[in-house]
Amino acid sequence: MADSIEVRVSTREVIAALERLKAVSQKKALRAAGTSGARVFLKGAKSKVQVRSGLLKSDLRIRSRFNFAGARFSIGTSKKAKHAHLVELGTDAHYIPTPRGSPFTGPGPNSGINHPGSRPYPFLRPAFNEGRSQALRNVAKNLQRVIKREAARGGLR
């Protein structure tokens, strides 16, 4: 089960423009553009998430990774809100055994609880579907701005 949504953008023109930038400028441009697009998804996810304690909403974060192939931005949680995928996708009915010696242990060796499951409350997928075009516009606008600025500074190869 995935607990985040990723977006990868690669078009010939963007790649060609980024290749002309120096290595340091490339990473700055990718980070600025990717983060601007990811913020759209983060804002949408935070507005759609079901709030009980507020932990999941406050724990949603933008993560970025850079490697030889480019950049990857994702919206997910840190280790605090481990239940994000259960809220997004729901759960099936399942049996929860109680540990030996627990005050909730009933008579017999197979005592436990039959959990009825929970219905899904999707927040990442709807945020992605609704914000996709705005995020791509933000990425394109931000890349244009950074490339023009670096060209003016002489950051092109």
KOLFIVO-763662 format. One line per field, with one value per residue: residue number from 1; residue in three letters; chain; x, z, y of N, C-alpha, C in turn. Coordinates in Angstrom, 3 decimals. Atoms other than C-alpha are relative to their C-alpha. Layout:
seq: (NUM | ...)
type: (ALA | ...)
mol: (A | ...)
n.u: (X | ...)
n.w: (Z | ...)
n.v: (Y | ...)
ca.u: (X | ...)
ca.w: (Z | ...)
ca.v: (Y | ...)
c.u: (X | ...)
c.w: (Z | ...)
c.v: (Y | ...)
This chain:
seq: (1 | 2 | 3 | 4 | 5 | 6 | 7 | 8 | 9 | 10 | 11 | 12 | 13 | 14 | 15 | 16 | 17 | 18 | 19 | 20 | 21 | 22 | 23 | 24 | 25 | 26 | 27 | 28 | 29 | 30 | 31 | 32 | 33 | 34 | 35 | 36 | 37 | 38 | 39 | 40 | 41 | 42 | 43 | 44 | 45 | 46 | 47 | 48 | 49 | 50 | 51 | 52 | 53 | 54 | 55 | 56 | 57 | 58 | 59 | 60 | 61 | 62 | 63 | 64 | 65 | 66 | 67 | 68 | 69 | 70 | 71 | 72 | 73 | 74 | 75 | 76 | 77 | 78 | 79 | 80 | 81 | 82 | 83 | 84 | 85 | 86 | 87 | 88 | 89 | 90 | 91 | 92 | 93 | 94 | 95 | 96 | 97 | 98 | 99 | 100 | 101 | 102 | 103 | 104 | 105 | 106 | 107 | 108 | 109 | 110 | 111 | 112 | 113 | 114 | 115 | 116 | 117 | 118 | 119 | 120 | 121 | 122 | 123 | 124 | 125 | 126 | 127 | 128 | 129 | 130 | 131 | 132 | 133 | 134 | 135 | 136 | 137 | 138 | 139 | 140 | 141 | 142 | 143 | 144 | 145 | 146 | 147 | 148 | 149 | 150 | 151 | 152 | 153 | 154 | 155 | 156 | 157)
type: (MET | ALA | ASP | SER | ILE | GLU | VAL | ARG | VAL | SER | THR | ARG | GLU | VAL | ILE | ALA | ALA | LEU | GLU | ARG | LEU | LYS | ALA | VAL | SER | GLN | LYS | LYS | ALA | LEU | ARG | ALA | ALA | GLY | THR | SER | GLY | ALA | ARG | VAL | PHE | LEU | LYS | GLY | ALA | LYS | SER | LYS | VAL | GLN | VAL | ARG | SER | GLY | LEU | LEU | LYS | SER | ASP | LEU | ARG | ILE | ARG | SER | ARG | PHE | ASN | PHE | ALA | GLY | ALA | ARG | PHE | SER | ILE | GLY | THR | SER | LYS | LYS | ALA | LYS | HIS | ALA | HIS | LEU | VAL | GLU | LEU | GLY | THR | ASP | ALA | HIS | TYR | ILE | PRO | THR | PRO | ARG | GLY | SER | PRO | PHE | THR | GLY | PRO | GLY | PRO | ASN | SER | GLY | ILE | ASN | HIS | PRO | GLY | SER | ARG | PRO | TYR | PRO | PHE | LEU | ARG | PRO | ALA | PHE | ASN | GLU | GLY | ARG | SER | GLN | ALA | LEU | ARG | ASN | VAL | ALA | LYS | ASN | LEU | GLN | ARG | VAL | ILE | LYS | ARG | GLU | ALA | ALA | ARG | GLY | GLY | LEU | ARG)
mol: (A | A | A | A | A | A | A | A | A | A | A | A | A | A | A | A | A | A | A | A | A | A | A | A | A | A | A | A | A | A | A | A | A | A | A | A | A | A | A | A | A | A | A | A | A | A | A | A | A | A | A | A | A | A | A | A | A | A | A | A | A | A | A | A | A | A | A | A | A | A | A | A | A | A | A | A | A | A | A | A | A | A | A | A | A | A | A | A | A | A | A | A | A | A | A | A | A | A | A | A | A | A | A | A | A | A | A | A | A | A | A | A | A | A | A | A | A | A | A | A | A | A | A | A | A | A | A | A | A | A | A | A | A | A | A | A | A | A | A | A | A | A | A | A | A | A | A | A | A | A | A | A | A | A | A | A | A)
n.u: (0.835 | -0.764 | 0.430 | -0.300 | 0.227 | -1.153 | 0.208 | -1.239 | 0.221 | -1.167 | 0.266 | -1.264 | -0.403 | -0.435 | -1.275 | -1.025 | -0.312 | -0.699 | -1.348 | -0.850 | -0.340 | -1.085 | 0.492 | 0.591 | 1.221 | 0.990 | 0.635 | 0.825 | 1.161 | 0.885 | 0.578 | 0.986 | 1.145 | 0.688 | 0.660 | 1.180 | 1.050 | 0.392 | 0.801 | 1.403 | 0.529 | -0.001 | 1.123 | 1.225 | 0.092 | 0.314 | 1.388 | 0.911 | -0.222 | 0.952 | -0.710 | 0.472 | -0.933 | -0.794 | -1.364 | -0.247 | -0.029 | -1.208 | -1.194 | -0.207 | -1.227 | -0.574 | -1.328 | -0.659 | -1.215 | -0.727 | -0.977 | -0.509 | 1.099 | 0.786 | 0.542 | 1.274 | 0.683 | 1.153 | 0.740 | 0.171 | -0.086 | -1.195 | 0.310 | 1.033 | 1.332 | -0.190 | 1.308 | 0.481 | 0.512 | 1.247 | 1.035 | 0.166 | 0.521 | 0.920 | -0.455 | 0.982 | 0.264 | -1.125 | -0.075 | -1.127 | -0.213 | -0.488 | -1.212 | 0.132 | -0.163 | 0.669 | 1.255 | 1.120 | 0.047 | 1.169 | -0.271 | -0.426 | -1.277 | 0.180 | 0.834 | -0.436 | 1.063 | 0.293 | 0.152 | 0.870 | -0.636 | 0.360 | 0.172 | -1.076 | 0.185 | -1.124 | -0.392 | -1.125 | 0.414 | 0.799 | -0.849 | -0.797 | 0.872 | 0.481 | -1.070 | -1.011 | -0.274 | -0.565 | -1.375 | -0.833 | -0.176 | -0.945 | -1.331 | -0.463 | -0.233 | -1.159 | -1.187 | -0.261 | -0.543 | -1.345 | -0.890 | -0.265 | -0.849 | -1.348 | -0.582 | -0.413 | -1.161 | -1.103 | -0.048 | 0.142 | -1.269)
n.w: (0.000 | 0.065 | -0.955 | 0.559 | 1.433 | 0.647 | 1.318 | 0.740 | 1.181 | 0.879 | 1.401 | 0.699 | -0.127 | -1.373 | -0.186 | 0.759 | -0.708 | -1.238 | 0.318 | 0.230 | -1.289 | -0.732 | -0.893 | -1.205 | 0.411 | 0.353 | -1.219 | -0.524 | 0.871 | -0.215 | -1.348 | -0.043 | 0.855 | -0.539 | -1.250 | 0.299 | 0.445 | -1.107 | -0.958 | 0.441 | -0.474 | -1.462 | -0.422 | 0.282 | -0.904 | -1.346 | -0.043 | 0.166 | -0.961 | -1.093 | -1.217 | -1.316 | -0.971 | 0.680 | 0.184 | 1.406 | 0.748 | -0.340 | 0.328 | 1.447 | 0.362 | 1.337 | -0.021 | 1.302 | 0.181 | 1.223 | 0.433 | 1.351 | 0.964 | -0.198 | -1.334 | -0.322 | -1.092 | -0.441 | -1.164 | -0.898 | -1.421 | -0.679 | -0.735 | -1.018 | 0.486 | 0.720 | 0.424 | 1.165 | 1.031 | -0.482 | 0.197 | 1.457 | 0.680 | -0.836 | -0.378 | 0.042 | -1.293 | -0.381 | -1.373 | -0.756 | -1.211 | -1.162 | -0.524 | -1.218 | -1.209 | 0.151 | -0.762 | 0.929 | 0.411 | -0.487 | -0.259 | 1.148 | 0.598 | 1.226 | -0.231 | 0.763 | 0.461 | 1.435 | 0.403 | 1.178 | 1.107 | 0.060 | 1.382 | 0.423 | 0.079 | 0.850 | -0.002 | 0.916 | 1.394 | 0.464 | 0.075 | 1.222 | 1.175 | 0.118 | 0.075 | 0.990 | 1.013 | -0.683 | -0.388 | 1.202 | 0.339 | -0.969 | 0.313 | 1.239 | -0.263 | -0.871 | 0.788 | 0.898 | -0.794 | -0.453 | 1.173 | 0.427 | -1.007 | 0.109 | 1.273 | -0.212 | -0.876 | 0.653 | -0.513 | 1.100 | 0.520)
n.v: (-1.179 | -1.237 | -1.001 | -1.313 | -0.151 | -0.609 | -0.582 | -0.199 | -0.824 | -0.063 | -0.303 | -0.264 | -1.398 | -0.245 | 0.694 | -0.720 | -1.242 | 0.343 | 0.470 | -1.162 | -0.589 | 0.639 | 1.045 | -0.570 | -0.684 | 1.025 | 0.505 | -1.096 | -0.154 | 1.152 | -0.061 | -1.086 | 0.323 | 1.172 | -0.361 | -0.823 | 0.909 | 0.881 | -0.779 | 0.064 | 1.284 | -0.031 | -0.842 | 0.748 | 1.156 | -0.485 | -0.472 | 1.134 | 1.073 | 0.076 | -0.410 | 0.446 | -0.573 | -1.010 | 0.502 | 0.291 | -1.266 | -0.755 | 0.784 | 0.069 | -0.700 | 0.149 | 0.614 | -0.073 | 0.799 | -0.315 | 0.991 | -0.256 | -0.072 | -1.206 | -0.240 | 0.648 | -0.675 | 0.776 | -0.471 | 1.130 | -0.316 | 0.483 | 1.223 | -0.218 | 0.396 | 1.256 | 0.495 | -0.757 | 0.910 | 0.590 | -1.023 | -0.181 | 1.185 | 0.762 | 1.345 | 1.082 | 0.616 | 0.847 | 0.472 | -0.539 | 0.809 | -0.736 | 0.628 | 0.805 | -0.799 | -1.283 | -0.052 | 0.178 | 1.400 | 0.704 | 1.422 | 0.787 | -0.392 | -0.777 | -1.179 | -1.158 | -0.887 | -0.027 | -1.399 | -0.034 | -0.716 | -1.411 | -0.450 | -0.909 | -1.450 | -0.413 | -1.407 | -0.199 | 0.178 | -1.137 | -1.193 | 0.155 | -0.157 | -1.374 | -0.981 | 0.373 | -1.030 | -1.164 | 0.346 | -0.046 | -1.415 | -0.564 | 0.519 | -0.634 | -1.418 | -0.106 | 0.348 | -1.132 | -1.098 | 0.353 | 0.076 | -1.381 | -0.637 | 0.559 | -0.456 | -1.382 | 0.039 | 0.684 | 1.364 | 0.964 | 0.548)
ca.u: (0.000 | 1.293 | 1.226 | 2.138 | 1.572 | 4.429 | 4.489 | 7.266 | 7.478 | 9.784 | 9.415 | 12.093 | 12.062 | 12.354 | 15.150 | 17.025 | 16.767 | 17.859 | 20.851 | 22.129 | 22.126 | 25.138 | 24.847 | 24.158 | 21.577 | 19.871 | 19.237 | 17.963 | 15.653 | 14.290 | 13.793 | 11.968 | 9.762 | 8.963 | 8.150 | 5.803 | 3.889 | 3.895 | 2.470 | -0.712 | -1.161 | -0.250 | -2.795 | -5.487 | -4.702 | -4.777 | -8.148 | -9.619 | -8.191 | -10.627 | -9.679 | -10.114 | -7.032 | -5.375 | -2.212 | -2.533 | -3.276 | -0.369 | 2.007 | 1.533 | 4.824 | 6.542 | 9.519 | 12.078 | 14.814 | 17.436 | 19.429 | 21.070 | 17.687 | 16.233 | 14.009 | 11.107 | 8.621 | 6.044 | 3.394 | 3.385 | 3.742 | 6.631 | 6.665 | 4.109 | 1.015 | 1.483 | -2.224 | -2.431 | -2.882 | -5.645 | -7.565 | -7.000 | -7.867 | -9.968 | -9.653 | -11.415 | -13.020 | -10.306 | -9.563 | -7.353 | -5.925 | -5.368 | -1.947 | -1.575 | -1.971 | -3.943 | -6.852 | -9.023 | -8.345 | -11.517 | -11.915 | -10.171 | -6.955 | -8.441 | -9.948 | -9.763 | -11.811 | -13.504 | -12.979 | -15.693 | -13.250 | -13.448 | -14.594 | -12.059 | -11.757 | -9.565 | -7.645 | -4.461 | -6.038 | -8.752 | -6.141 | -4.011 | -6.903 | -8.120 | -4.730 | -2.863 | -3.269 | -2.568 | 0.556 | 1.886 | 1.265 | 3.125 | 6.062 | 6.278 | 5.994 | 8.596 | 11.036 | 10.678 | 11.366 | 14.423 | 15.880 | 15.478 | 17.053 | 20.008 | 20.502 | 20.654 | 23.213 | 25.318 | 24.464 | 24.075 | 26.791)
ca.w: (0.000 | -0.868 | 1.765 | -0.570 | -4.086 | -6.429 | -9.490 | -12.060 | -14.769 | -17.748 | -21.096 | -23.706 | -23.444 | -19.653 | -19.698 | -22.392 | -20.444 | -17.216 | -18.924 | -19.824 | -16.173 | -14.005 | -11.604 | -8.509 | -10.363 | -11.648 | -8.147 | -6.996 | -10.005 | -9.513 | -5.790 | -6.207 | -9.057 | -7.546 | -4.165 | -5.701 | -7.407 | -4.326 | -2.189 | -4.277 | -3.401 | 0.251 | 0.612 | -1.047 | 1.095 | 4.300 | 3.353 | 2.629 | 5.435 | 8.083 | 11.404 | 14.701 | 16.746 | 14.121 | 14.130 | 10.527 | 9.194 | 11.051 | 10.041 | 6.261 | 4.666 | 1.331 | 0.810 | -1.935 | -3.249 | -5.830 | -7.850 | -11.267 | -12.998 | -11.560 | -8.624 | -6.910 | -4.719 | -2.607 | -0.043 | 2.948 | 6.706 | 9.079 | 11.580 | 13.880 | 11.749 | 10.796 | 10.063 | 6.943 | 4.564 | 6.767 | 6.605 | 2.843 | 1.857 | 4.787 | 6.304 | 5.841 | 8.724 | 10.675 | 13.901 | 16.536 | 19.042 | 22.566 | 24.095 | 26.828 | 30.258 | 28.926 | 31.081 | 27.945 | 27.555 | 27.855 | 28.674 | 26.356 | 24.376 | 21.279 | 22.840 | 20.851 | 19.001 | 15.625 | 14.205 | 11.681 | 9.521 | 8.598 | 5.503 | 3.453 | 3.759 | 0.762 | 0.896 | -1.168 | -4.366 | -4.547 | -3.807 | -6.646 | -9.110 | -8.345 | -8.137 | -11.002 | -13.588 | -11.086 | -9.855 | -13.386 | -14.071 | -10.869 | -11.810 | -15.327 | -14.112 | -11.416 | -13.789 | -16.274 | -13.580 | -12.233 | -15.698 | -16.679 | -13.423 | -13.787 | -17.411 | -16.330 | -13.644 | -16.064 | -14.547 | -17.979 | -19.474)
ca.v: (0.000 | 3.411 | 6.128 | 8.968 | 10.276 | 11.129 | 13.337 | 13.249 | 15.873 | 15.538 | 17.223 | 17.745 | 21.549 | 21.581 | 19.027 | 20.923 | 24.187 | 22.512 | 20.892 | 24.347 | 25.361 | 24.674 | 21.735 | 23.856 | 25.912 | 22.751 | 21.477 | 24.890 | 25.118 | 21.604 | 22.090 | 25.422 | 24.213 | 20.832 | 22.276 | 24.832 | 22.027 | 19.805 | 22.628 | 22.502 | 18.812 | 19.376 | 22.166 | 20.027 | 16.984 | 19.010 | 20.482 | 17.033 | 14.889 | 13.711 | 15.334 | 13.534 | 14.332 | 16.540 | 14.395 | 13.245 | 16.732 | 18.300 | 15.491 | 15.759 | 16.816 | 17.389 | 15.100 | 15.524 | 13.256 | 14.002 | 11.493 | 11.173 | 10.892 | 14.093 | 14.907 | 13.188 | 15.022 | 13.237 | 14.086 | 11.804 | 11.629 | 11.242 | 8.414 | 10.023 | 9.379 | 5.740 | 5.357 | 7.571 | 4.627 | 3.196 | 6.469 | 6.857 | 3.271 | 2.003 | -1.464 | -4.775 | -6.617 | -8.425 | -10.269 | -8.613 | -11.101 | -9.830 | -10.412 | -13.001 | -11.425 | -8.467 | -7.257 | -7.550 | -11.261 | -13.248 | -16.919 | -19.353 | -19.253 | -17.569 | -14.490 | -11.301 | -8.746 | -8.992 | -5.516 | -4.572 | -2.589 | 1.063 | 2.870 | 4.829 | 8.605 | 9.424 | 12.685 | 12.184 | 10.874 | 13.577 | 16.269 | 14.890 | 14.704 | 18.220 | 19.927 | 18.278 | 21.042 | 23.837 | 22.036 | 21.614 | 25.315 | 26.219 | 23.989 | 25.434 | 29.041 | 28.490 | 26.778 | 29.630 | 32.183 | 30.345 | 29.700 | 33.373 | 34.509 | 32.135 | 33.158 | 36.804 | 35.919 | 33.969 | 30.606 | 28.991 | 26.802)
c.u: (0.877 | -0.532 | 0.360 | -0.315 | 1.196 | -0.402 | 1.371 | -0.328 | 1.262 | -0.472 | 1.321 | 0.499 | 0.545 | 1.365 | 1.118 | 0.401 | 0.775 | 1.425 | 0.952 | 0.391 | 1.183 | -0.597 | -0.677 | -1.323 | -1.087 | -0.746 | -0.904 | -1.280 | -0.988 | -0.677 | -1.098 | -1.251 | -0.797 | -0.753 | -1.239 | -1.160 | -0.507 | -0.847 | -1.479 | -0.644 | -0.089 | -1.185 | -1.330 | -0.192 | -0.365 | -1.439 | -0.993 | 0.123 | -1.032 | 0.757 | -0.698 | 0.885 | 0.805 | 1.421 | 0.319 | 0.118 | 1.289 | 1.275 | 0.237 | 1.170 | 0.319 | 1.378 | 0.595 | 1.251 | 0.599 | 0.960 | 0.411 | -1.117 | -0.831 | -0.467 | -1.337 | -0.575 | -1.213 | -0.636 | -0.235 | 0.092 | 1.348 | -0.430 | -1.096 | -1.357 | 0.135 | -1.301 | -0.540 | -0.603 | -1.307 | -1.160 | -0.307 | -0.738 | -1.045 | 0.591 | -1.140 | -0.269 | 1.146 | -0.049 | 1.240 | 0.168 | 0.485 | 1.233 | -0.271 | 0.277 | -0.664 | -1.287 | -1.230 | -0.142 | -1.205 | 0.342 | 0.411 | 1.261 | -0.152 | -0.883 | 0.602 | -1.206 | -0.163 | -0.296 | -0.835 | 0.643 | -0.408 | -0.091 | 1.123 | -0.444 | 1.153 | 0.258 | 1.157 | -0.431 | -0.882 | 0.828 | 0.849 | -0.855 | -0.436 | 1.127 | 1.029 | 0.331 | 0.612 | 1.453 | 0.933 | 0.235 | 1.019 | 1.429 | 0.559 | 0.344 | 1.270 | 1.287 | 0.372 | 0.684 | 1.439 | 0.979 | 0.329 | 0.951 | 1.438 | 0.680 | 0.496 | 1.257 | 1.220 | 0.166 | -0.181 | 1.378 | 0.315)
c.w: (0.000 | 1.040 | -0.475 | -1.491 | -0.579 | -1.344 | -0.624 | -1.265 | -0.837 | -1.423 | -0.635 | 0.209 | 1.395 | 0.241 | -0.738 | 0.708 | 1.275 | -0.269 | -0.252 | 1.307 | 0.621 | 1.024 | 1.250 | -0.335 | -0.373 | 1.236 | 0.617 | -0.811 | 0.214 | 1.357 | 0.066 | -0.790 | 0.566 | 1.271 | -0.254 | -0.494 | 1.130 | 1.022 | -0.362 | 0.532 | 1.526 | 0.527 | -0.220 | 0.947 | 1.408 | 0.102 | -0.063 | 1.067 | 1.128 | 1.297 | 1.224 | 1.061 | -0.620 | -0.287 | -1.474 | -0.812 | 0.274 | -0.423 | -1.504 | -0.394 | -1.477 | 0.186 | -1.388 | 0.015 | -1.343 | -0.306 | -1.433 | -1.019 | 0.153 | 1.435 | 0.155 | 1.214 | 0.378 | 1.214 | 0.857 | 1.438 | 0.533 | 0.797 | 1.040 | -0.430 | -0.872 | -0.608 | -1.258 | -1.057 | 0.432 | -0.153 | -1.487 | -0.639 | 0.795 | 0.347 | -0.161 | 1.424 | 0.312 | 1.487 | 0.658 | 1.256 | 1.153 | 0.546 | 1.290 | 1.208 | -0.073 | 0.822 | -0.896 | -0.469 | 0.629 | 0.279 | -1.287 | -0.638 | -1.222 | 0.215 | -0.749 | -0.433 | -1.503 | -0.382 | -1.279 | -1.223 | 0.036 | -1.455 | -0.354 | 0.023 | -0.832 | 0.071 | -0.953 | -1.460 | -0.482 | -0.111 | -1.267 | -1.233 | -0.202 | -0.233 | -1.078 | -0.976 | 0.633 | 0.397 | -1.199 | -0.456 | 0.937 | -0.300 | -1.234 | 0.230 | 0.833 | -0.743 | -0.952 | 0.736 | 0.414 | -1.170 | -0.507 | 0.972 | -0.094 | -1.300 | 0.151 | 0.868 | -0.673 | 0.492 | -1.060 | -0.462 | -1.349)
c.v: (1.239 | 0.977 | 1.400 | -0.015 | 0.726 | 0.566 | 0.193 | 0.770 | -0.041 | 0.245 | 0.392 | 1.426 | 0.303 | -0.635 | 0.721 | 1.291 | -0.284 | -0.486 | 1.155 | 0.694 | -0.735 | -0.954 | 0.557 | 0.673 | -0.995 | -0.463 | 1.073 | 0.142 | -1.141 | 0.061 | 1.069 | -0.357 | -1.172 | 0.298 | 0.845 | -0.860 | -0.878 | 0.739 | -0.018 | -1.281 | -0.029 | 0.797 | -0.729 | -1.167 | 0.451 | 0.490 | -1.170 | -1.083 | 0.074 | 0.291 | -0.566 | 0.616 | 1.134 | -0.452 | -0.222 | 1.287 | 0.768 | -0.725 | -0.144 | 0.890 | -0.186 | -0.609 | 0.112 | -0.856 | 0.349 | -1.138 | 0.330 | 0.189 | 1.275 | 0.110 | -0.714 | 0.711 | -0.826 | 0.663 | -1.223 | 0.462 | -0.442 | -1.234 | 0.166 | -0.557 | -1.244 | -0.522 | 0.673 | -0.920 | -0.648 | 0.979 | 0.132 | -1.176 | -0.780 | -1.355 | -0.988 | -0.481 | -0.955 | -0.337 | 0.588 | -0.857 | 0.866 | -0.705 | -0.762 | 0.891 | 1.349 | 0.007 | -0.204 | -1.450 | -0.659 | -1.448 | -0.716 | 0.550 | 0.918 | 1.216 | 1.184 | 0.802 | -0.161 | 1.442 | 0.041 | 0.662 | 1.466 | 0.430 | 0.969 | 1.463 | 0.555 | 1.503 | 0.258 | -0.092 | 1.147 | 1.293 | -0.044 | 0.266 | 1.450 | 1.006 | -0.230 | 1.128 | 1.256 | -0.265 | 0.057 | 1.440 | 0.658 | -0.440 | 0.710 | 1.473 | 0.192 | -0.332 | 1.130 | 1.142 | -0.278 | -0.023 | 1.401 | 0.698 | -0.502 | 0.431 | 1.441 | 0.082 | -0.605 | -1.422 | -1.058 | -0.449 | 0.550)
